[in-house]
Amino acid sequence: MKRMAKGDRQAFARIIHRHQTAVLSIAYRYLGRREDAEEAAQEVFLRLWRAAARYRPEKPLPAYLRTLTVNYCLDSIRKPRLVALSDEESRARDHTGADGALQETELNEALVRAMAVLPATQRLAVVLFHLEGLSMKETADLMGTSSKAVESLLTRARASLRTNLAPMLGH
């Protein structure tokens, strides 16, 4: 980060190479679309470049990047946007493969839709705790709240997901 703060583009490229998968993973799980996740990752790394001189090593770089990613995702879902199917999504919907693969695709799509209707804080708690595997304390710290509040968010999110996915699961 010190070298990057001095304009070292090779250091920046190494940071991107090392952390891009994690940033994309968080963004995808939060935003639900690969294109949105890629845009988020680009913006997160751009913000990292701009903030390099202000970075303080007390917070490890992976945690700092996670914070930048979460903040970008929160900002982006607050903005209204038009949703259009990409060519790939259209082809996936038109493709009639094996029953098992089709059911799995439908279940994944249902989960993405169910996650999308969760309030932003519940969705963030689910992504960080369940999908990213952070501890309750790490999730609470990143969200700027208490562990008790995260537990409450997760409880409400799980109940909502169960309700929304019940028809798909045959319950």
C-alpha positions in Angstrom: 0.0 0.0 0.0 2.9 2.4 0.7 4.3 1.8 -2.7 0.9 2.1 -4.3 0.4 5.5 -2.5 3.6 6.7 -4.3 2.0 5.8 -7.6 3.5 2.3 -8.1 1.2 0.7 -10.6 2.8 -2.7 -10.3 2.1 -2.8 -6.6 -1.5 -1.9 -7.4 -1.7 -4.7 -10.0 -0.5 -7.2 -7.4 -3.1 -6.0 -4.9 -5.8 -6.4 -7.5 -4.5 -9.9 -8.5 -4.4 -11.0 -4.9 -7.8 -9.6 -3.7 -10.0 -9.5 -6.8 -11.7 -12.8 -6.3 -12.7 -11.9 -2.7 -14.0 -8.5 -3.8 -16.0 -10.0 -6.7 -17.4 -12.7 -4.4 -18.7 -10.3 -1.8 -20.1 -8.0 -4.5 -21.8 -10.8 -6.4 -23.3 -12.3 -3.4 -24.6 -9.0 -2.3 -25.7 -7.6 -5.7 -26.8 -10.8 -7.4 -25.5 -10.1 -10.9 -22.1 -10.8 -12.3 -22.1 -7.6 -14.3 -22.9 -5.5 -11.2 -20.2 -7.4 -9.2 -17.6 -6.6 -11.8 -18.6 -3.0 -11.9 -18.4 -2.9 -8.1 -15.0 -4.5 -8.1 -13.7 -1.9 -10.5 -15.0 0.9 -8.4 -13.7 -0.6 -5.2 -10.2 -0.9 -6.6 -10.4 2.7 -8.0 -11.4 3.9 -4.6 -8.5 2.0 -3.1 -6.1 3.6 -5.5 -7.5 7.1 -4.6 -7.3 6.4 -0.8 -3.9 4.7 -0.8 -2.2 7.7 0.8 -4.8 7.7 3.6 -4.6 3.9 4.3 -3.6 3.0 7.8 -2.2 -0.5 8.4 -4.0 -0.9 11.7 -6.8 -2.4 9.7 -5.6 -5.3 7.6 -6.0 -4.8 3.8 -8.5 -7.6 3.3 -10.7 -6.1 6.0 -10.3 -2.6 4.5 -11.3 -3.9 1.0 -14.2 -5.8 2.5 -15.4 -2.5 4.0 -15.0 -0.6 0.7 -16.9 -3.4 -1.1 -19.8 -3.4 1.4 -20.1 0.3 1.4 -20.1 0.4 -2.4 -22.7 -2.3 -2.6 -24.9 -0.5 0.0 -24.6 2.7 -2.0 -25.4 1.0 -5.3 -28.6 -0.7 -4.1 -29.9 2.6 -2.8 -29.7 4.0 -6.4 -32.6 3.0 -8.6 -31.6 1.1 -11.7 -33.1 -0.4 -14.7 -32.8 -4.2 -14.8 -32.4 -5.8 -18.2 -31.5 -9.4 -18.9 -28.1 -9.9 -20.3 -27.6 -12.1 -23.4 -26.2 -14.8 -21.1 -29.1 -14.7 -18.8 -31.6 -14.9 -21.7 -29.8 -17.9 -23.1 -29.7 -19.6 -19.7 -33.5 -19.1 -19.4 -34.1 -20.5 -22.9 -31.8 -23.5 -22.4 -33.6 -26.6 -21.4 -31.0 -28.9 -20.0 -31.3 -31.9 -17.7 -34.0 -31.8 -15.1 -31.6 -31.8 -12.2 -29.5 -28.9 -13.6 -32.7 -27.0 -14.5 -34.0 -27.4 -11.0 -30.7 -26.3 -9.4 -30.7 -23.3 -11.7 -34.3 -22.5 -10.8 -33.5 -22.8 -7.1 -30.4 -20.6 -7.4 -32.5 -18.0 -9.3 -35.2 -18.2 -6.6 -32.5 -17.7 -3.9 -31.1 -14.7 -5.7 -34.7 -13.2 -6.0 -35.4 -14.0 -2.4 -32.1 -12.3 -1.3 -32.9 -9.3 -3.5 -36.1 -8.5 -1.7 -34.5 -8.6 1.8 -33.9 -5.2 3.3 -30.3 -4.1 2.7 -29.1 -4.6 6.3 -30.6 -8.2 6.4 -29.0 -9.1 3.0 -25.7 -7.7 4.1 -25.8 -9.7 7.4 -26.6 -12.9 5.4 -23.8 -12.3 2.9 -21.2 -11.5 5.5 -22.1 -14.2 8.0 -23.3 -17.1 6.0 -21.7 -16.6 2.6 -18.4 -15.0 3.5 -18.1 -17.0 6.7 -17.3 -14.0 9.0 -17.9 -14.4 12.7 -20.8 -12.7 14.4 -18.4 -10.1 15.9 -16.7 -9.5 12.5 -20.0 -9.1 10.8 -21.2 -6.7 13.5 -18.0 -4.7 13.4 -18.1 -4.4 9.6 -21.8 -3.3 9.7 -21.1 -0.9 12.5 -23.6 -2.5 14.9 -23.8 -5.0 17.8 -23.6 -8.8 17.6 -27.1 -8.8 19.1 -28.4 -6.6 16.2 -26.8 -8.9 13.7 -28.4 -11.9 15.3 -31.8 -10.2 15.0 -31.1 -9.3 11.3 -30.2 -12.9 10.6 -33.3 -14.3 12.3 -35.6 -12.0 10.3 -33.7 -12.7 7.1 -33.9 -16.5 7.6 -37.6 -16.3 8.3 -38.2 -14.2 5.1 -36.0 -16.5 3.0 -37.9 -19.6 4.3 -41.2 -18.0 3.5 -40.1 -16.9 0.0 -38.4 -20.2 -0.9 -41.1 -22.5 0.6 -43.1 -22.8 -2.6 -39.9 -23.7 -4.5 -38.9 -26.3 -1.9 -42.4 -27.9 -1.8 -43.3 -26.8 1.7 
